[in-house]
Amino acid sequence: MKIFPLLLIACLCFSQELLLNTYDKTGYLFIDGRIETIFTFEADIHMTLKDFIIDYYIPPSISVQYIPLPKQDFLIMNNGKTIGTMGTDIVIPKSLYEKLVELFRSGSQILVTLGRYPIEIYSDHILVLEYDGEKIKEFLPHFVNYELSRITKPGRYSLELLSSEIEWVVTSYPGFGGAIIPIFKSEFAEIQWTIGDVHRKDICVVYPVGDHFINAHIDGKSYGFETTVVSHKIFNTQETFEVGSPMNGDIISLSGLQGESLTIPGTFLLLQLQPEQVRVIKATVIDSTCPVLEVNVFQKVPGIYELVTLVSDMTACTVEVFLDGKELAFTKGVLNLAGKNHTLVAIAEDAFGNRSYAIRQISDSLELNKSMVFVEHQEQLFDVLGFGFVSPYIKWWLAKDVSARMIKNAYGYTIETY
């Protein structure tokens, strides 16, 4: 990594720190916030640590063959990792090692930080190769004074001071006033506003009804705005709306509502702009509409049914299903029913106490008479012994020695003999 001396600043919490970047095997010794030495080192590229040096190992002068003691001295960190000139977890140059030993013996605390920091620093820009917010915060302030919140992804970030680039948003509301809002494309800068004889510093400016000439002064430049806000009569009204009511195009919400309809119950302030007047509406949005509840029960085979419950409402709601007076633990699933006749009741209730009910009588397979006509309100699929027919009705005759039944399922009706 390229580091230029003019960019280095003092920004460390510890007076001595050994910073090791496994991305390019470059290390830095900081003393009192300044780079003392830049060097190369050897270590496992997958290792990360942030720890203090706590001990200095010196091999004993005796030689015992059956005890393999280390022959070299080294520094030891609190987690047991070692630093030395050979055979240690982190291998550094001899001159640097001697400097660390000197610092440790003098009683200095030495923080060792090792990790992968894929960041390159040049004289006019920073190059972030892989984005990691914590690593950027840990590494970059050692070298440059940069607003870290501006780094949001991998890429090139300029270190040159750019003049402020601004876009201006001018808004106005007849009968009320208006505002001028700056949008900065680069660095934020303070703005001096002049409205008539009034001078103020602020992030934006607001102005009342009337004609105004407004100046914005920033970075030695001036921007002029001529604005006109016409005077309207203002009427205050109170109205009640049902949740889901449409918001007309000439209605502006001052309470943060967005969209084409009033989807949230509560009290809101609305403006309705009309020719030469403005209506200020204190709108109360209520929910008095019951949920839309649909319950379907399809027979799969005799005694086995599929339950499907659908509910929709503008607000949150709950659904309870009761079979023969006992509450079910589910609203969709399979029912295994013994006997011929059962009663199923579903109740949907929203957060405002509005309820809907649905009742279904469940009967086992319908035994067919010898001669009969079955009529539905719309076309249905009838499966008769494997032959399909689509019709709103079906008529049949059965031989004296034949018995048949009709089963309703998700697809239509099945007629089978037994």
C-alpha positions as CSV (number, residue, x, y, z in Angstrom):
1,M,0.0,0.0,0.0
2,K,1.2,3.5,-0.9
3,I,1.2,5.9,2.1
4,F,2.2,9.6,1.7
5,P,3.7,11.3,4.8
6,L,1.6,14.5,4.4
7,L,-1.6,12.4,4.9
8,L,-0.6,10.8,8.2
9,I,-2.3,12.2,11.3
10,A,-2.3,11.5,15.0
11,C,-5.6,9.7,15.9
12,L,-4.8,6.7,18.1
13,C,-6.1,5.8,21.5
14,F,-2.9,4.1,22.5
15,S,0.5,5.7,22.5
16,Q,2.2,2.6,21.0
17,E,0.5,0.3,18.5
18,L,1.7,-2.3,16.1
19,L,-0.8,-2.4,13.1
20,L,-0.4,-5.4,10.8
21,N,-2.3,-5.6,7.5
22,T,-2.4,-9.2,6.1
23,Y,-3.9,-7.9,2.8
24,D,-0.4,-6.7,1.7
25,K,1.8,-7.9,4.5
26,T,2.6,-4.3,5.5
27,G,3.0,-3.3,9.1
28,Y,3.2,0.1,10.9
29,L,4.6,1.0,14.3
30,F,2.8,4.0,15.8
31,I,4.4,5.9,18.7
32,D,2.4,8.9,20.1
33,G,0.1,8.7,17.1
34,R,2.8,9.0,14.5
35,I,4.3,6.4,12.2
36,E,7.7,5.4,13.6
37,T,8.4,2.5,11.2
38,I,6.9,0.9,8.1
39,F,7.9,-2.8,7.5
40,T,6.9,-6.1,6.1
41,F,6.1,-9.1,8.2
42,E,5.1,-12.8,8.0
43,A,1.9,-14.3,9.6
44,D,-1.0,-16.5,8.9
45,I,-3.2,-14.4,6.5
46,H,-6.4,-15.8,8.1
47,M,-5.4,-14.8,11.6
48,T,-6.9,-11.7,13.3
49,L,-6.2,-10.3,16.7
50,K,-6.2,-7.2,18.9
51,D,-4.2,-7.8,22.0
52,F,-1.4,-6.4,24.3
53,I,2.2,-7.7,24.7
54,I,2.4,-8.9,28.3
55,D,5.7,-10.8,28.5
56,Y,9.3,-11.2,27.1
57,Y,10.7,-14.7,26.9
58,I,14.5,-15.2,27.2
59,P,15.7,-18.8,26.7
60,P,17.6,-20.2,29.8
61,S,21.4,-20.5,29.5
62,I,21.3,-24.3,30.4
63,S,21.0,-26.9,27.7
64,V,18.8,-29.9,28.4
65,Q,18.5,-32.3,25.5
66,Y,15.3,-34.0,26.5
67,I,13.3,-30.7,27.1
68,P,12.9,-28.9,23.7
69,L,13.1,-25.3,24.9
70,P,13.0,-22.5,22.3
71,K,16.5,-21.2,21.4
72,Q,15.4,-17.7,20.5
73,D,13.8,-14.9,22.6
74,F,10.4,-13.5,21.7
75,L,7.5,-11.4,22.9
76,I,4.3,-12.9,24.2
77,M,0.7,-11.5,23.9
78,N,-2.1,-12.0,26.4
79,N,-3.8,-14.6,24.1
80,G,-0.5,-16.7,23.9
81,K,0.5,-15.6,20.4
82,T,4.2,-14.7,19.9
83,I,6.2,-12.1,18.0
84,G,9.8,-12.5,17.1
85,T,12.4,-12.7,14.3
86,M,11.9,-16.4,13.5
87,G,9.7,-19.3,14.4
88,T,7.0,-17.2,16.0
89,D,3.3,-16.6,15.1
90,I,4.3,-13.2,13.8
91,V,7.7,-12.7,12.3
92,I,9.1,-9.1,12.0
93,P,12.4,-7.5,11.1
94,K,15.2,-7.6,13.7
95,S,15.5,-3.8,14.1
96,L,11.8,-3.5,14.8
97,Y,11.8,-6.4,17.2
98,E,14.6,-4.7,19.2
99,K,12.6,-1.5,19.3
100,L,9.6,-3.4,20.7
101,V,11.7,-5.1,23.3
102,E,13.1,-1.7,24.3
103,L,9.5,-0.2,24.6
104,F,8.3,-3.2,26.6
105,R,11.2,-3.0,29.1
106,S,10.5,0.7,29.6
107,G,7.0,-0.2,30.8
108,S,5.1,1.0,27.7
109,Q,1.9,-0.8,26.8
110,I,2.0,-2.0,23.2
111,L,-1.2,-2.9,21.4
112,V,-1.0,-5.3,18.5
113,T,-3.7,-5.2,15.9
114,L,-3.6,-7.8,13.0
115,G,-6.2,-8.3,10.3
116,R,-7.0,-8.0,6.6
117,Y,-7.6,-4.4,5.5
118,P,-8.0,-4.3,1.7
119,I,-7.7,-0.5,1.5
120,E,-5.1,1.5,-0.5
121,I,-4.4,5.2,0.3
122,Y,-2.9,7.6,-2.3
123,S,-2.1,11.3,-2.4
124,D,-5.5,12.2,-3.9
125,H,-7.8,9.3,-3.3
126,I,-8.7,6.2,-1.2
127,L,-9.3,2.9,-2.9
128,V,-11.6,0.6,-1.0
129,L,-11.4,-2.9,-2.6
130,E,-13.7,-4.7,-0.2
131,Y,-16.3,-2.9,1.9
132,D,-16.4,-3.7,5.7
133,G,-17.6,-0.8,7.8
134,E,-15.9,-2.0,11.0
135,K,-12.5,-2.7,9.3
136,I,-12.6,0.8,7.6
137,K,-13.4,2.4,11.0
138,E,-10.5,0.5,12.6
139,F,-7.9,1.1,9.9
140,L,-8.4,4.3,7.9
141,P,-8.3,6.9,10.8
142,H,-4.7,5.9,11.4
143,F,-3.7,7.6,8.1
144,V,-6.3,10.2,6.9
145,N,-8.9,12.5,8.3
146,Y,-11.9,11.4,6.3
147,E,-15.7,11.4,6.9
148,L,-16.2,7.6,7.2
149,S,-20.0,7.9,6.7
150,R,-19.3,8.8,3.0
151,I,-17.7,5.3,2.4
152,T,-20.7,3.0,1.7
153,K,-19.3,0.5,-0.8
154,P,-16.1,-0.6,-2.6
155,G,-14.7,2.1,-4.9
156,R,-12.6,5.2,-5.3
157,Y,-13.0,8.1,-2.9
158,S,-11.4,11.5,-3.6
159,L,-9.3,13.3,-1.0
160,E,-9.4,16.5,-2.9
161,L,-11.4,19.4,-1.5
162,L,-14.2,20.1,-4.0
163,S,-16.3,23.2,-4.1
164,S,-19.9,22.5,-3.1
165,E,-22.2,21.4,-5.9
166,I,-25.9,22.3,-5.1
167,E,-29.3,21.7,-6.5
168,W,-32.1,23.9,-5.2
169,V,-35.7,22.7,-4.6
170,V,-38.2,25.6,-4.4
171,T,-41.7,24.7,-3.2
172,S,-44.8,26.9,-2.4
173,Y,-48.3,26.4,-1.0
174,P,-50.9,29.0,-1.9
175,G,-52.2,30.6,1.2
176,F,-49.4,29.4,3.4
177,G,-45.9,30.1,2.1
178,G,-43.0,28.2,0.7
179,A,-39.5,26.9,1.2
180,I,-36.1,26.7,-0.5
181,I,-34.1,23.5,0.2
182,P,-30.5,22.9,-0.9
183,I,-29.4,19.4,-2.0
184,F,-25.6,19.1,-1.7
185,K,-23.9,16.8,-4.2
186,S,-20.6,17.0,-2.4
187,E,-19.5,18.5,0.9
188,F,-22.1,20.2,3.1
189,A,-21.6,23.9,3.7
190,E,-23.3,26.6,5.8
191,I,-25.6,28.9,3.9
192,Q,-26.2,32.6,4.7
193,W,-29.8,33.6,3.7
194,T,-31.0,37.1,3.0
195,I,-34.8,37.8,2.8
196,G,-35.3,41.6,2.5
197,D,-33.5,43.1,5.5
198,V,-33.4,39.8,7.4
199,H,-30.1,37.7,7.5
200,R,-29.9,34.2,8.9
201,K,-27.8,31.1,8.8
202,D,-29.7,27.9,8.3
203,I,-29.9,24.6,6.4
204,C,-32.9,25.9,4.4
205,V,-35.3,28.9,4.4
206,V,-39.1,29.3,4.6
207,Y,-41.1,32.3,3.7
208,P,-44.7,33.5,4.1
209,V,-47.4,34.6,1.6
210,G,-46.3,37.5,-0.7
211,D,-43.6,38.4,-3.2
212,H,-40.0,37.8,-2.1
213,F,-36.5,38.1,-3.5
214,I,-34.2,35.7,-1.6
215,N,-30.4,35.4,-1.7
216,A,-28.3,32.4,-0.7
217,H,-24.6,33.0,0.0
218,I,-22.3,30.0,0.0
219,D,-18.5,29.5,-0.7
220,G,-18.3,33.1,-2.0
221,K,-21.1,32.6,-4.5
222,S,-24.6,34.1,-4.4
223,Y,-27.8,32.5,-5.7
224,G,-31.0,34.6,-6.2
225,F,-34.6,33.4,-6.1
226,E,-37.8,35.4,-6.9
227,T,-40.8,33.8,-5.3
228,T,-44.5,34.6,-5.2
229,V,-47.0,32.9,-2.9
230,V,-50.6,34.0,-3.6
231,S,-53.0,34.8,-0.7
232,H,-55.9,32.4,-0.3
233,K,-58.8,32.2,2.1
234,I,-58.4,29.5,4.6
235,F,-61.4,27.4,5.9
236,N,-61.1,24.9,8.8
237,T,-63.4,21.9,8.6
238,Q,-63.7,18.5,10.4
239,E,-64.7,15.4,8.4
240,T,-65.0,11.7,9.0
241,F,-63.7,9.2,6.4
242,E,-64.0,5.4,6.2
243,V,-60.6,3.7,6.0
244,G,-59.8,3.0,2.4
245,S,-61.5,6.2,1.2
246,P,-59.6,7.7,-1.8
247,M,-57.5,10.8,-1.5
248,N,-58.3,13.2,-4.2
249,G,-55.5,14.6,-6.3
250,D,-55.9,18.1,-4.8
251,I,-55.5,16.9,-1.2
252,I,-52.1,17.2,0.5
253,S,-51.4,15.4,3.8
254,L,-49.5,17.3,6.5
255,S,-49.3,14.1,8.6
256,G,-47.1,12.0,6.4
257,L,-49.8,10.0,4.7
258,Q,-48.8,8.8,1.2
259,G,-50.7,7.0,-1.5
260,E,-54.1,7.3,-3.2
261,S,-56.3,6.2,-0.2
262,L,-56.6,6.7,3.5
263,T,-55.3,3.3,4.7
264,I,-54.6,4.1,8.4
265,P,-57.3,4.8,11.1
266,G,-56.6,7.9,13.2
267,T,-56.8,11.7,13.1
268,F,-54.8,13.5,10.3
269,L,-54.4,17.0,9.0
270,L,-55.2,17.4,5.3
271,L,-55.1,20.4,2.9
272,Q,-57.3,20.7,-0.1
273,L,-56.3,23.4,-2.6
274,Q,-59.2,25.0,-4.3
275,P,-59.5,28.1,-6.5
276,E,-58.8,31.1,-4.3
277,Q,-59.2,29.1,-1.1
278,V,-57.6,26.4,1.0
279,R,-59.5,23.9,3.1
280,V,-57.7,22.7,6.2
281,I,-59.4,19.4,7.0
282,K,-59.1,17.7,10.4
283,A,-59.8,14.2,9.1
284,T,-60.9,11.4,11.4
285,V,-60.4,8.1,9.6
286,I,-62.4,5.2,11.1
287,D,-62.8,1.5,10.4
288,S,-66.4,0.4,10.6
289,T,-66.3,-2.1,7.8
290,C,-66.4,-5.8,8.6
291,P,-63.7,-8.1,7.2
292,V,-64.5,-10.0,4.0
293,L,-64.6,-13.6,5.1
294,E,-64.7,-16.6,2.7
295,V,-64.9,-20.2,3.9
296,N,-64.7,-23.2,1.6
297,V,-64.9,-26.9,2.6
298,F,-64.0,-29.4,-0.1
299,Q,-64.6,-33.2,0.2
300,K,-61.5,-35.2,-0.9
301,V,-62.8,-38.7,-0.1
302,P,-65.6,-39.8,2.2
303,G,-64.9,-38.5,5.7
304,I,-61.9,-36.4,4.6
305,Y,-62.4,-32.6,3.9
306,E,-60.1,-29.7,3.0
307,L,-60.8,-26.4,4.9
308,V,-59.7,-23.2,3.3
309,T,-60.4,-19.8,5.1
310,L,-59.6,-16.5,3.4
311,V,-60.0,-13.1,5.0
312,S,-59.2,-9.5,3.8
313,D,-59.5,-6.2,5.6
314,M,-57.9,-2.7,5.6
315,T,-56.5,-3.4,9.1
316,A,-55.2,-6.4,10.9
317,C,-57.7,-9.0,11.9
318,T,-58.0,-12.4,13.5
319,V,-59.9,-15.6,12.4
320,E,-61.4,-18.3,14.6
321,V,-63.0,-21.5,13.3
322,F,-65.3,-23.7,15.4
323,L,-66.4,-27.2,14.4
324,D,-69.5,-28.4,16.2
325,G,-68.9,-25.8,18.9
326,K,-65.2,-26.6,19.5
327,E,-62.5,-24.2,18.3
328,L,-60.0,-25.6,15.8
329,A,-56.3,-24.9,16.1
330,F,-56.0,-23.9,12.4
331,T,-57.9,-22.0,9.7
332,K,-56.5,-24.0,6.8
333,G,-56.0,-27.8,6.7
334,V,-57.5,-31.2,6.5
335,L,-60.6,-32.3,8.5
336,N,-61.2,-36.0,9.4
337,L,-64.9,-36.2,10.2
338,A,-66.8,-39.2,11.4
339,G,-70.6,-39.2,10.9
340,K,-72.7,-37.5,8.2
341,N,-73.6,-33.9,9.4
342,H,-71.4,-31.2,11.0
343,T,-71.6,-27.5,11.5
344,L,-68.6,-25.2,10.9
345,V,-68.6,-21.6,12.0
346,A,-65.8,-19.0,11.2
347,I,-65.5,-15.6,12.9
348,A,-63.2,-12.8,11.6
349,E,-62.6,-9.7,13.8
350,D,-60.5,-6.7,13.0
351,A,-58.7,-4.5,15.6
352,F,-61.7,-2.2,15.8
353,G,-64.3,-4.8,16.8
354,N,-65.9,-5.3,13.4
355,R,-66.9,-8.9,12.9
356,S,-67.9,-11.2,10.0
357,Y,-69.4,-14.7,10.3
358,A,-69.6,-17.6,8.0
359,I,-71.5,-20.9,8.6
360,R,-71.1,-24.1,6.6
361,Q,-73.1,-27.3,7.0
362,I,-70.9,-30.3,6.2
363,S,-72.7,-33.4,4.9
364,D,-71.1,-36.7,3.9
365,S,-71.4,-37.9,0.3
366,L,-74.9,-37.2,-1.1
367,E,-76.7,-40.4,-2.0
368,L,-78.3,-40.1,-5.4
369,N,-81.9,-40.9,-6.2
370,K,-82.7,-43.2,-9.1
371,S,-83.7,-40.2,-11.2
372,M,-82.7,-36.6,-10.4
373,V,-81.6,-33.3,-11.9
374,F,-78.8,-31.3,-10.1
375,V,-78.6,-27.6,-10.9
376,E,-75.8,-25.1,-9.9
377,H,-75.8,-21.3,-10.4
378,Q,-72.8,-21.5,-12.8
379,E,-70.9,-24.1,-14.8
380,Q,-69.3,-26.9,-12.8
381,L,-67.0,-29.8,-13.7
382,F,-68.8,-33.1,-13.2
383,D,-66.7,-36.3,-13.2
384,V,-69.0,-39.2,-13.9
385,L,-67.1,-42.5,-13.6
386,G,-64.0,-40.9,-15.2
387,F,-65.8,-38.9,-17.9
388,G,-65.7,-35.1,-17.4
389,F,-68.6,-32.8,-18.3
390,V,-68.8,-29.0,-17.8
391,S,-72.3,-27.8,-17.3
392,P,-74.5,-25.8,-14.8
393,Y,-76.6,-28.9,-14.3
394,I,-76.7,-32.7,-14.6
395,K,-79.5,-35.2,-14.9
396,W,-79.2,-39.0,-14.4
397,W,-81.0,-42.3,-14.2
398,L,-79.8,-45.2,-12.2
399,A,-80.6,-48.9,-12.7
400,K,-82.4,-50.6,-9.9
401,D,-79.3,-52.6,-8.8
402,V,-76.9,-49.6,-8.8
403,S,-76.3,-47.2,-5.9
404,A,-74.3,-43.9,-6.4
405,R,-73.2,-40.8,-4.5
406,M,-72.0,-37.3,-5.3
407,I,-68.8,-35.9,-3.7
408,K,-67.9,-32.2,-3.9
409,N,-64.2,-31.4,-4.2
410,A,-61.9,-28.5,-5.1
411,Y,-62.5,-29.1,-8.8
412,G,-66.3,-29.7,-9.0
413,Y,-68.3,-32.8,-8.4
414,T,-67.5,-36.5,-8.7
415,I,-70.2,-39.1,-9.1
416,E,-69.2,-42.6,-8.2
417,T,-71.0,-45.9,-7.6
418,Y,-70.7,-48.1,-4.6
